[in-house]
Amino acid sequence: MTNLKNNRPVFVGIFILLGLAILITFIFTLGGQKKTFVKSFTINAVFNDIGGLIKGGNVWFSGVKIGTVKSIKFYGNTQVEVTMSIENDVQTHIRKDAKARIGSDGLIGNKIVIIYGGDSSKPQIEKNDFLIVEKALSTDDMLATLQANNKNLLEVTKDFKSITKKIDSGNGTLASLLNDPSMAINLKNTIDNLQATMSNVKTASVSSKNVLSNLQNFSGNLNKPGNSINNLVTDTLMYDDIKGTLSQLEKAAAAVTKFTENLKMVSERLNKNDNAVGTLLNDSSAANSIKVTLKNLETSSQKLDADLEAMQHNFLLRGFFRRKEKANK
């Protein structure tokens, strides 16, 4: 019992030392996370909206934590100035044209400051410099955009539902194409014809290549002296004769053109009803009248033949026709 009382101060001292050790370890651990004992410098950024960023928030650069938010205060009427404590080791990596924006640590985590970008040819940032700020989309902006997208998706869904309904009901060309096997067969035949046409085009292309090759050979032969065409090209007297012939051909072509125009004029007149021939060709009533007249003439001719035959058998004229018949024999 006496030994326990004598050892009590020792146990108390041990527990105190353990507590101090744990406290010191905790302080150094927390200080290491908050970069409390790391040499640093301050830079600033002015935001229109910090979106809930608080003092002590982390600062990230290229995915690495490089400092913390030292202070937050208003800048002017509506803006907010954020002062950040940055490690000295990363000063050489941040350029004056680097940008800063508000982000989040995860999808719904704490707000952080993200530093990014910067041209390596620009000088490095210095103490108390101000970073360029880029406005980031807030949660409200993202929700508004998501809502607008949902509305657009709903409209697209309605339109697609209407289209599918029309297709199922058999309305429109697409529905006919899907539901009518004959149209599908026609489409297949059309595709086959198109493939055949493309094959013909390919064949024509090869033929054209051969024609061009032959044309090159032909032009090369033309440039060789001693053949008729080369003589024709180089002989100026023959060229004058050909020029005169071409002039005469041109006059003949003009005459043919004139004749064609006259023929066209006559054809146009024949297509009109203001002349006799045009009336006969285009007026159906006139054609019917002529047909009736011809029919009447035919009937009259038949009746006249009958009358003449009756006259031949008449007792008054019978002798006359008999004498004429004997004379003809």
PyMOL commands that set and color helices and strands:
alter all, ss='L'
color gray80, all
select helices_A, chain A and resi 2-33+88-90+139-169+172-179+181-222+228-234+236-270+276-282+284-312+318-328
alter helices_A, ss='H'
color red, helices_A
select strands_A, chain A and resi 40-47+58-61+64-75+79-87+99-104+111-116+132-133
alter strands_A, ss='S'
color yellow, strands_A
deselect
rebuild
show_as cartoon
